[in-house]
């Protein structure tokens, strides 16, 4: 339902004023530019408010195979400096302990030169299955094929543009929220907060298709806002944020000055290095607003809680996703299909930050998922 509403808002924003859409009566389309604009903002606010509601009751799987015994997993992380990746791995370790499996973690350190070597090292550890956390499944394909040749199941987190099996790769399941919906909610939140007058710069990392898709979607939503301005999209590798973001932020401030009022990013990590520059430059909190289309890091929660530039993050349920990765792997070990489950998008703001784990600086839905997975696996 929310996805349909988002699509309607976007289409409505793009519709020329005074135009009658085919199949609609003239009474169905606002004739006044003012009425049309108010309708757009009202629907945008409705979408944003819906995304900011507390976690809904569990609507994922409730049945499945019991725990397959004695498994050893290799987990290859794209970069353990990334808070989202760390949060997922914490969930994997927690769930693996419950199901009774051992786990060995390998870190690529965000280095393209190391990714295939690390995958080879993971294969040499003789695992029963592989979990990849971060990265791009298609870029990693040469390193994944040896696992497939040995019929070792592979699941991943944020390794493709869509949740579910990754076509053209041996990845049976990409665990993720809907990245395009994440992007739309983030951009719409900026539009709503600005009253439709945001001057936006978007930060992305073109090394990952899912990041580029999210940035493209945010840009499209901002362009559809007639009184907003998309100042630019900056391609900054996540692995180089610490080195590049301070200089990039200084350059953007010099280039756009007060026209730059909103920063959107595909990950909270960009703001870890932009916020100190804004503080040093004497930019008031209200003069620059940051919103992230993932992943809900501890530092992002702190910035939102302290009203330090960042007002929102579309937080992933990182720990829950770790449990889902273990469940999807268990299904593959049992010869069953993956669930394809996609958790709903959730927007964290100052008004809801204390709910669903926010007091612990993370989004951990209070929907009983741990007990449900224990029941599925028949584990105490």
TORKOL-4160 file (C-alpha; in steps of 0.2 Angstrom, whole numbers, padded with zeros to 4 digits, m for minus):
380
<pt num="1" X="0000" Y="0000" Z="0000"/>
<pt num="2" X="0014" Y="0012" Z="0005"/>
<pt num="3" X="0023" Y="0008" Z="m0012"/>
<pt num="4" X="0007" Y="0012" Z="m0022"/>
<pt num="5" X="0005" Y="0029" Z="m0012"/>
<pt num="6" X="0024" Y="0033" Z="m0015"/>
<pt num="7" X="0021" Y="0030" Z="m0034"/>
<pt num="8" X="0006" Y="0041" Z="m0034"/>
<pt num="9" X="0015" Y="0055" Z="m0025"/>
<pt num="10" X="0029" Y="0055" Z="m0037"/>
<pt num="11" X="0017" Y="0054" Z="m0052"/>
<pt num="12" X="0006" Y="0068" Z="m0046"/>
<pt num="13" X="0021" Y="0079" Z="m0043"/>
<pt num="14" X="0027" Y="0076" Z="m0061"/>
<pt num="15" X="0010" Y="0079" Z="m0069"/>
<pt num="16" X="0009" Y="0095" Z="m0078"/>
<pt num="17" X="m0004" Y="0107" Z="m0069"/>
<pt num="18" X="m0020" Y="0108" Z="m0077"/>
<pt num="19" X="m0018" Y="0092" Z="m0086"/>
<pt num="20" X="m0031" Y="0079" Z="m0085"/>
<pt num="21" X="m0024" Y="0061" Z="m0084"/>
<pt num="22" X="m0032" Y="0048" Z="m0096"/>
<pt num="23" X="m0046" Y="0040" Z="m0087"/>
<pt num="24" X="m0049" Y="0053" Z="m0074"/>
<pt num="25" X="m0063" Y="0066" Z="m0074"/>
<pt num="26" X="m0058" Y="0084" Z="m0073"/>
<pt num="27" X="m0065" Y="0085" Z="m0056"/>
<pt num="28" X="m0052" Y="0072" Z="m0050"/>
<pt num="29" X="m0037" Y="0083" Z="m0055"/>
<pt num="30" X="m0034" Y="0099" Z="m0045"/>
<pt num="31" X="m0036" Y="0114" Z="m0057"/>
<pt num="32" X="m0027" Y="0127" Z="m0046"/>
<pt num="33" X="m0008" Y="0126" Z="m0045"/>
<pt num="34" X="m0010" Y="0131" Z="m0026"/>
<pt num="35" X="m0022" Y="0116" Z="m0023"/>
<pt num="36" X="m0011" Y="0104" Z="m0033"/>
<pt num="37" X="0005" Y="0109" Z="m0023"/>
<pt num="38" X="m0005" Y="0108" Z="m0006"/>
<pt num="39" X="m0011" Y="0090" Z="m0012"/>
<pt num="40" X="0006" Y="0085" Z="m0016"/>
<pt num="41" X="0013" Y="0090" Z="0001"/>
<pt num="42" X="m0001" Y="0082" Z="0010"/>
<pt num="43" X="0002" Y="0066" Z="0002"/>
<pt num="44" X="0021" Y="0067" Z="0004"/>
<pt num="45" X="0018" Y="0070" Z="0023"/>
<pt num="46" X="0006" Y="0055" Z="0024"/>
<pt num="47" X="0019" Y="0044" Z="0017"/>
<pt num="48" X="0033" Y="0050" Z="0029"/>
<pt num="49" X="0021" Y="0049" Z="0044"/>
<pt num="50" X="0017" Y="0031" Z="0039"/>
<pt num="51" X="0035" Y="0027" Z="0038"/>
<pt num="52" X="0038" Y="0034" Z="0055"/>
<pt num="53" X="0026" Y="0023" Z="0064"/>
<pt num="54" X="0032" Y="0010" Z="0077"/>
<pt num="55" X="0037" Y="m0007" Z="0070"/>
<pt num="56" X="0021" Y="m0016" Z="0064"/>
<pt num="57" X="0018" Y="m0034" Z="0071"/>
<pt num="58" X="0028" Y="m0048" Z="0063"/>
<pt num="59" X="0022" Y="m0052" Z="0045"/>
<pt num="60" X="0037" Y="m0063" Z="0040"/>
<pt num="61" X="0038" Y="m0082" Z="0040"/>
<pt num="62" X="0032" Y="m0092" Z="0055"/>
<pt num="63" X="0036" Y="m0110" Z="0049"/>
<pt num="64" X="0051" Y="m0118" Z="0041"/>
<pt num="65" X="0064" Y="m0132" Z="0044"/>
<pt num="66" X="0071" Y="m0136" Z="0061"/>
<pt num="67" X="0089" Y="m0131" Z="0064"/>
<pt num="68" X="0101" Y="m0141" Z="0054"/>
<pt num="69" X="0115" Y="m0147" Z="0065"/>
<pt num="70" X="0133" Y="m0143" Z="0066"/>
<pt num="71" X="0136" Y="m0130" Z="0052"/>
<pt num="72" X="0151" Y="m0119" Z="0050"/>
<pt num="73" X="0148" Y="m0102" Z="0041"/>
<pt num="74" X="0161" Y="m0090" Z="0033"/>
<pt num="75" X="0155" Y="m0072" Z="0034"/>
<pt num="76" X="0163" Y="m0060" Z="0022"/>
<pt num="77" X="0161" Y="m0042" Z="0026"/>
<pt num="78" X="0163" Y="m0028" Z="0014"/>
<pt num="79" X="0170" Y="m0016" Z="0027"/>
<pt num="80" X="0169" Y="m0018" Z="0046"/>
<pt num="81" X="0171" Y="0001" Z="0048"/>
<pt num="82" X="0153" Y="0002" Z="0042"/>
<pt num="83" X="0141" Y="0003" Z="0056"/>
<pt num="84" X="0127" Y="m0006" Z="0046"/>
<pt num="85" X="0138" Y="m0020" Z="0042"/>
<pt num="86" X="0143" Y="m0022" Z="0060"/>
<pt num="87" X="0125" Y="m0022" Z="0065"/>
<pt num="88" X="0121" Y="m0036" Z="0053"/>
<pt num="89" X="0136" Y="m0046" Z="0059"/>
<pt num="90" X="0131" Y="m0044" Z="0077"/>
<pt num="91" X="0114" Y="m0051" Z="0072"/>
<pt num="92" X="0122" Y="m0066" Z="0063"/>
<pt num="93" X="0132" Y="m0070" Z="0078"/>
<pt num="94" X="0118" Y="m0069" Z="0090"/>
<pt num="95" X="0107" Y="m0080" Z="0079"/>
<pt num="96" X="0121" Y="m0092" Z="0075"/>
<pt num="97" X="0123" Y="m0095" Z="0094"/>
<pt num="98" X="0105" Y="m0099" Z="0096"/>
<pt num="99" X="0104" Y="m0111" Z="0081"/>
<pt num="100" X="0120" Y="m0119" Z="0086"/>
<pt num="101" X="0132" Y="m0115" Z="0072"/>
<pt num="102" X="0150" Y="m0108" Z="0072"/>
<pt num="103" X="0155" Y="m0093" Z="0062"/>
<pt num="104" X="0172" Y="m0086" Z="0055"/>
<pt num="105" X="0172" Y="m0068" Z="0049"/>
<pt num="106" X="0183" Y="m0061" Z="0035"/>
<pt num="107" X="0185" Y="m0042" Z="0031"/>
<pt num="108" X="0188" Y="m0035" Z="0014"/>
<pt num="109" X="0191" Y="m0018" Z="0022"/>
<pt num="110" X="0182" Y="m0009" Z="0008"/>
<pt num="111" X="0197" Y="m0013" Z="m0004"/>
<pt num="112" X="0193" Y="m0018" Z="m0021"/>
<pt num="113" X="0210" Y="m0027" Z="m0022"/>
<pt num="114" X="0206" Y="m0038" Z="m0007"/>
<pt num="115" X="0188" Y="m0044" Z="m0011"/>
<pt num="116" X="0192" Y="m0059" Z="m0021"/>
<pt num="117" X="0207" Y="m0064" Z="m0010"/>
<pt num="118" X="0196" Y="m0063" Z="0005"/>
<pt num="119" X="0183" Y="m0074" Z="m0003"/>
<pt num="120" X="0197" Y="m0086" Z="m0007"/>
<pt num="121" X="0202" Y="m0086" Z="0011"/>
<pt num="122" X="0184" Y="m0089" Z="0016"/>
<pt num="123" X="0183" Y="m0104" Z="0005"/>
<pt num="124" X="0199" Y="m0111" Z="0012"/>
<pt num="125" X="0191" Y="m0111" Z="0029"/>
<pt num="126" X="0180" Y="m0126" Z="0022"/>
<pt num="127" X="0163" Y="m0118" Z="0027"/>
<pt num="128" X="0146" Y="m0126" Z="0024"/>
<pt num="129" X="0140" Y="m0110" Z="0018"/>
<pt num="130" X="0144" Y="m0092" Z="0014"/>
<pt num="131" X="0136" Y="m0075" Z="0020"/>
<pt num="132" X="0142" Y="m0059" Z="0011"/>
<pt num="133" X="0138" Y="m0043" Z="0020"/>
<pt num="134" X="0139" Y="m0028" Z="0009"/>
<pt num="135" X="0148" Y="m0028" Z="m0008"/>
<pt num="136" X="0140" Y="m0031" Z="m0025"/>
<pt num="137" X="0136" Y="m0049" Z="m0029"/>
<pt num="138" X="0139" Y="m0046" Z="m0048"/>
<pt num="139" X="0156" Y="m0038" Z="m0045"/>
<pt num="140" X="0160" Y="m0053" Z="m0033"/>
<pt num="141" X="0155" Y="m0066" Z="m0045"/>
<pt num="142" X="0172" Y="m0073" Z="m0049"/>
<pt num="143" X="0175" Y="m0076" Z="m0031"/>
<pt num="144" X="0158" Y="m0083" Z="m0028"/>
<pt num="145" X="0158" Y="m0096" Z="m0042"/>
<pt num="146" X="0170" Y="m0108" Z="m0033"/>
<pt num="147" X="0158" Y="m0109" Z="m0019"/>
<pt num="148" X="0144" Y="m0113" Z="m0031"/>
<pt num="149" X="0155" Y="m0127" Z="m0039"/>
<pt num="150" X="0156" Y="m0135" Z="m0022"/>
<pt num="151" X="0137" Y="m0133" Z="m0020"/>
<pt num="152" X="0139" Y="m0122" Z="m0005"/>
<pt num="153" X="0124" Y="m0111" Z="m0002"/>
<pt num="154" X="0126" Y="m0092" Z="m0002"/>
<pt num="155" X="0115" Y="m0078" Z="0005"/>
<pt num="156" X="0119" Y="m0060" Z="0007"/>
<pt num="157" X="0114" Y="m0043" Z="0014"/>
<pt num="158" X="0114" Y="m0027" Z="0003"/>
<pt num="159" X="0123" Y="m0036" Z="m0011"/>
<pt num="160" X="0110" Y="m0031" Z="m0025"/>
<pt num="161" X="0098" Y="m0018" Z="m0030"/>
<pt num="162" X="0083" Y="m0029" Z="m0025"/>
<pt num="163" X="0079" Y="m0041" Z="m0011"/>
<pt num="164" X="0077" Y="m0059" Z="m0015"/>
<pt num="165" X="0087" Y="m0071" Z="m0026"/>
<pt num="166" X="0101" Y="m0062" Z="m0036"/>
<pt num="167" X="0099" Y="m0066" Z="m0055"/>
<pt num="168" X="0115" Y="m0071" Z="m0064"/>
<pt num="169" X="0124" Y="m0076" Z="m0047"/>
<pt num="170" X="0123" Y="m0090" Z="m0035"/>
<pt num="171" X="0117" Y="m0079" Z="m0021"/>
<pt num="172" X="0100" Y="m0087" Z="m0016"/>
<pt num="173" X="0094" Y="m0072" Z="m0006"/>
<pt num="174" X="0098" Y="m0054" Z="m0004"/>
<pt num="175" X="0091" Y="m0048" Z="0013"/>
<pt num="176" X="0086" Y="m0030" Z="0012"/>
<pt num="177" X="0072" Y="m0018" Z="0014"/>
<pt num="178" X="0066" Y="m0011" Z="m0003"/>
<pt num="179" X="0080" Y="0001" Z="m0007"/>
<pt num="180" X="0069" Y="0012" Z="m0019"/>
<pt num="181" X="0056" Y="0014" Z="m0006"/>
<pt num="182" X="0070" Y="0018" Z="0006"/>
<pt num="183" X="0076" Y="0032" Z="m0006"/>
<pt num="184" X="0058" Y="0039" Z="m0009"/>
<pt num="185" X="0054" Y="0040" Z="0009"/>
<pt num="186" X="0071" Y="0049" Z="0013"/>
<pt num="187" X="0068" Y="0062" Z="m0001"/>
<pt num="188" X="0050" Y="0065" Z="0003"/>
<pt num="189" X="0055" Y="0068" Z="0021"/>
<pt num="190" X="0067" Y="0081" Z="0016"/>
<pt num="191" X="0053" Y="0089" Z="0005"/>
<pt num="192" X="0041" Y="0089" Z="0019"/>
<pt num="193" X="0053" Y="0096" Z="0032"/>
<pt num="194" X="0058" Y="0110" Z="0021"/>
<pt num="195" X="0040" Y="0114" Z="0016"/>
<pt num="196" X="0045" Y="0110" Z="m0002"/>
<pt num="197" X="0060" Y="0122" Z="m0003"/>
<pt num="198" X="0075" Y="0111" Z="0000"/>
<pt num="199" X="0092" Y="0114" Z="m0009"/>
<pt num="200" X="0099" Y="0097" Z="m0010"/>
<pt num="201" X="0115" Y="0088" Z="m0012"/>
<pt num="202" X="0115" Y="0069" Z="m0013"/>
<pt num="203" X="0130" Y="0058" Z="m0008"/>
<pt num="204" X="0132" Y="0041" Z="m0016"/>
<pt num="205" X="0145" Y="0027" Z="m0020"/>
<pt num="206" X="0144" Y="0022" Z="m0039"/>
<pt num="207" X="0154" Y="0006" Z="m0034"/>
<pt num="208" X="0138" Y="m0002" Z="m0029"/>
<pt num="209" X="0123" Y="m0003" Z="m0040"/>
<pt num="210" X="0111" Y="m0002" Z="m0025"/>
<pt num="211" X="0119" Y="0014" Z="m0019"/>
<pt num="212" X="0118" Y="0021" Z="m0037"/>
<pt num="213" X="0099" Y="0016" Z="m0039"/>
<pt num="214" X="0095" Y="0024" Z="m0022"/>
<pt num="215" X="0104" Y="0040" Z="m0027"/>
<pt num="216" X="0095" Y="0041" Z="m0044"/>
<pt num="217" X="0078" Y="0038" Z="m0035"/>
<pt num="218" X="0081" Y="0052" Z="m0022"/>
<pt num="219" X="0086" Y="0063" Z="m0036"/>
<pt num="220" X="0070" Y="0059" Z="m0046"/>
<pt num="221" X="0059" Y="0063" Z="m0031"/>
<pt num="222" X="0068" Y="0080" Z="m0028"/>
<pt num="223" X="0067" Y="0085" Z="m0046"/>
<pt num="224" X="0048" Y="0081" Z="m0045"/>
<pt num="225" X="0047" Y="0094" Z="m0031"/>
<pt num="226" X="0044" Y="0110" Z="m0041"/>
<pt num="227" X="0051" Y="0122" Z="m0028"/>
<pt num="228" X="0065" Y="0112" Z="m0023"/>
<pt num="229" X="0083" Y="0112" Z="m0031"/>
<pt num="230" X="0094" Y="0098" Z="m0034"/>
<pt num="231" X="0111" Y="0106" Z="m0033"/>
<pt num="232" X="0121" Y="0090" Z="m0037"/>
<pt num="233" X="0125" Y="0072" Z="m0034"/>
<pt num="234" X="0142" Y="0068" Z="m0027"/>
<pt num="235" X="0150" Y="0051" Z="m0030"/>
<pt num="236" X="0161" Y="0048" Z="m0014"/>
<pt num="237" X="0167" Y="0030" Z="m0011"/>
<pt num="238" X="0161" Y="0024" Z="0006"/>
<pt num="239" X="0178" Y="0017" Z="0009"/>
<pt num="240" X="0186" Y="0034" Z="0007"/>
<pt num="241" X="0173" Y="0044" Z="0017"/>
<pt num="242" X="0186" Y="0049" Z="0030"/>
<pt num="243" X="0198" Y="0055" Z="0018"/>
<pt num="244" X="0187" Y="0063" Z="0005"/>
<pt num="245" X="0171" Y="0070" Z="0014"/>
<pt num="246" X="0179" Y="0085" Z="0024"/>
<pt num="247" X="0186" Y="0092" Z="0008"/>
<pt num="248" X="0171" Y="0088" Z="m0002"/>
<pt num="249" X="0160" Y="0097" Z="0011"/>
<pt num="250" X="0171" Y="0112" Z="0012"/>
<pt num="251" X="0170" Y="0113" Z="m0007"/>
<pt num="252" X="0151" Y="0112" Z="m0008"/>
<pt num="253" X="0149" Y="0125" Z="0006"/>
<pt num="254" X="0160" Y="0137" Z="m0005"/>
<pt num="255" X="0151" Y="0133" Z="m0021"/>
<pt num="256" X="0133" Y="0134" Z="m0015"/>
<pt num="257" X="0133" Y="0144" Z="0001"/>
<pt num="258" X="0116" Y="0146" Z="0009"/>
<pt num="259" X="0108" Y="0138" Z="m0006"/>
<pt num="260" X="0113" Y="0121" Z="0001"/>
<pt num="261" X="0101" Y="0117" Z="0015"/>
<pt num="262" X="0098" Y="0098" Z="0014"/>
<pt num="263" X="0111" Y="0084" Z="0012"/>
<pt num="264" X="0104" Y="0067" Z="0007"/>
<pt num="265" X="0115" Y="0051" Z="0007"/>
<pt num="266" X="0114" Y="0033" Z="0004"/>
<pt num="267" X="0122" Y="0029" Z="0020"/>
<pt num="268" X="0125" Y="0038" Z="0037"/>
<pt num="269" X="0144" Y="0036" Z="0036"/>
<pt num="270" X="0145" Y="0052" Z="0025"/>
<pt num="271" X="0138" Y="0063" Z="0039"/>
<pt num="272" X="0151" Y="0056" Z="0051"/>
<pt num="273" X="0164" Y="0066" Z="0042"/>
<pt num="274" X="0153" Y="0080" Z="0035"/>
<pt num="275" X="0145" Y="0086" Z="0052"/>
<pt num="276" X="0162" Y="0091" Z="0060"/>
<pt num="277" X="0166" Y="0102" Z="0045"/>
<pt num="278" X="0149" Y="0111" Z="0047"/>
<pt num="279" X="0152" Y="0114" Z="0065"/>
<pt num="280" X="0169" Y="0121" Z="0062"/>
<pt num="281" X="0162" Y="0132" Z="0048"/>
<pt num="282" X="0150" Y="0139" Z="0061"/>
<pt num="283" X="0134" Y="0132" Z="0051"/>
<pt num="284" X="0119" Y="0132" Z="0063"/>
<pt num="285" X="0110" Y="0116" Z="0065"/>
<pt num="286" X="0094" Y="0123" Z="0057"/>
<pt num="287" X="0104" Y="0129" Z="0042"/>
<pt num="288" X="0109" Y="0112" Z="0036"/>
<pt num="289" X="0098" Y="0097" Z="0037"/>
<pt num="290" X="0104" Y="0079" Z="0035"/>
<pt num="291" X="0094" Y="0064" Z="0030"/>
<pt num="292" X="0100" Y="0046" Z="0026"/>
<pt num="293" X="0093" Y="0032" Z="0016"/>
<pt num="294" X="0102" Y="0019" Z="0027"/>
<pt num="295" X="0107" Y="0011" Z="0038"/>
<pt num="296" X="0104" Y="0018" Z="0055"/>
<pt num="297" X="0121" Y="0019" Z="0063"/>
<pt num="298" X="0124" Y="0023" Z="0081"/>
<pt num="299" X="0132" Y="0040" Z="0076"/>
<pt num="300" X="0116" Y="0044" Z="0066"/>
<pt num="301" X="0105" Y="0040" Z="0081"/>
<pt num="302" X="0116" Y="0051" Z="0092"/>
<pt num="303" X="0115" Y="0066" Z="0079"/>
<pt num="304" X="0096" Y="0064" Z="0078"/>
<pt num="305" X="0094" Y="0063" Z="0097"/>
<pt num="306" X="0106" Y="0078" Z="0100"/>
<pt num="307" X="0098" Y="0088" Z="0085"/>
<pt num="308" X="0115" Y="0090" Z="0077"/>
<pt num="309" X="0111" Y="0092" Z="0059"/>
<pt num="310" X="0104" Y="0075" Z="0056"/>
<pt num="311" X="0085" Y="0074" Z="0057"/>
<pt num="312" X="0081" Y="0057" Z="0050"/>
<pt num="313" X="0088" Y="0040" Z="0045"/>
<pt num="314" X="0079" Y="0026" Z="0036"/>
<pt num="315" X="0086" Y="0013" Z="0048"/>
<pt num="316" X="0088" Y="m0005" Z="0043"/>
<pt num="317" X="0083" Y="m0018" Z="0056"/>
<pt num="318" X="0101" Y="m0024" Z="0056"/>
<pt num="319" X="0100" Y="m0037" Z="0070"/>
<pt num="320" X="0084" Y="m0044" Z="0063"/>
<pt num="321" X="0092" Y="m0045" Z="0046"/>
<pt num="322" X="0106" Y="m0055" Z="0054"/>
<pt num="323" X="0093" Y="m0067" Z="0061"/>
<pt num="324" X="0085" Y="m0068" Z="0044"/>
<pt num="325" X="0101" Y="m0072" Z="0035"/>
<pt num="326" X="0104" Y="m0087" Z="0047"/>
<pt num="327" X="0086" Y="m0093" Z="0044"/>
<pt num="328" X="0088" Y="m0091" Z="0025"/>
<pt num="329" X="0104" Y="m0101" Z="0026"/>
<pt num="330" X="0095" Y="m0115" Z="0037"/>
<pt num="331" X="0082" Y="m0116" Z="0023"/>
<pt num="332" X="0095" Y="m0119" Z="0010"/>
<pt num="333" X="0104" Y="m0132" Z="0021"/>
<pt num="334" X="0087" Y="m0141" Z="0022"/>
<pt num="335" X="0084" Y="m0141" Z="0004"/>
<pt num="336" X="0070" Y="m0128" Z="0005"/>
<pt num="337" X="0067" Y="m0112" Z="m0004"/>
<pt num="338" X="0072" Y="m0095" Z="0004"/>
<pt num="339" X="0057" Y="m0084" Z="0010"/>
<pt num="340" X="0060" Y="m0069" Z="0000"/>
<pt num="341" X="0054" Y="m0059" Z="0015"/>
<pt num="342" X="0056" Y="m0040" Z="0014"/>
<pt num="343" X="0054" Y="m0030" Z="0031"/>
<pt num="344" X="0044" Y="m0013" Z="0029"/>
<pt num="345" X="0054" Y="0003" Z="0028"/>
<pt num="346" X="0055" Y="0013" Z="0044"/>
<pt num="347" X="0060" Y="0032" Z="0046"/>
<pt num="348" X="0069" Y="0036" Z="0063"/>
<pt num="349" X="0066" Y="0054" Z="0068"/>
<pt num="350" X="0068" Y="0064" Z="0085"/>
<pt num="351" X="0049" Y="0060" Z="0088"/>
<pt num="352" X="0051" Y="0041" Z="0088"/>
<pt num="353" X="0069" Y="0038" Z="0092"/>
<pt num="354" X="0066" Y="0030" Z="0109"/>
<pt num="355" X="0055" Y="0016" Z="0102"/>
<pt num="356" X="0060" Y="0000" Z="0095"/>
<pt num="357" X="0078" Y="0000" Z="0102"/>
<pt num="358" X="0082" Y="0018" Z="0099"/>
<pt num="359" X="0087" Y="0020" Z="0118"/>
<pt num="360" X="0101" Y="0008" Z="0113"/>
<pt num="361" X="0105" Y="0018" Z="0097"/>
<pt num="362" X="0099" Y="0005" Z="0085"/>
<pt num="363" X="0082" Y="0000" Z="0076"/>
<pt num="364" X="0077" Y="m0016" Z="0084"/>
<pt num="365" X="0059" Y="m0019" Z="0080"/>
<pt num="366" X="0049" Y="m0025" Z="0096"/>
<pt num="367" X="0039" Y="m0038" Z="0086"/>
<pt num="368" X="0046" Y="m0054" Z="0094"/>
<pt num="369" X="0056" Y="m0060" Z="0079"/>
<pt num="370" X="0069" Y="m0068" Z="0090"/>
<pt num="371" X="0056" Y="m0080" Z="0098"/>
<pt num="372" X="0048" Y="m0083" Z="0081"/>
<pt num="373" X="0064" Y="m0089" Z="0073"/>
<pt num="374" X="0068" Y="m0099" Z="0089"/>
<pt num="375" X="0051" Y="m0108" Z="0087"/>
<pt num="376" X="0054" Y="m0111" Z="0068"/>
<pt num="377" X="0071" Y="m0119" Z="0072"/>
<pt num="378" X="0064" Y="m0128" Z="0087"/>
<pt num="379" X="0078" Y="m0121" Z="0098"/>
<pt num="380" X="0076" Y="m0116" Z="0116"/>
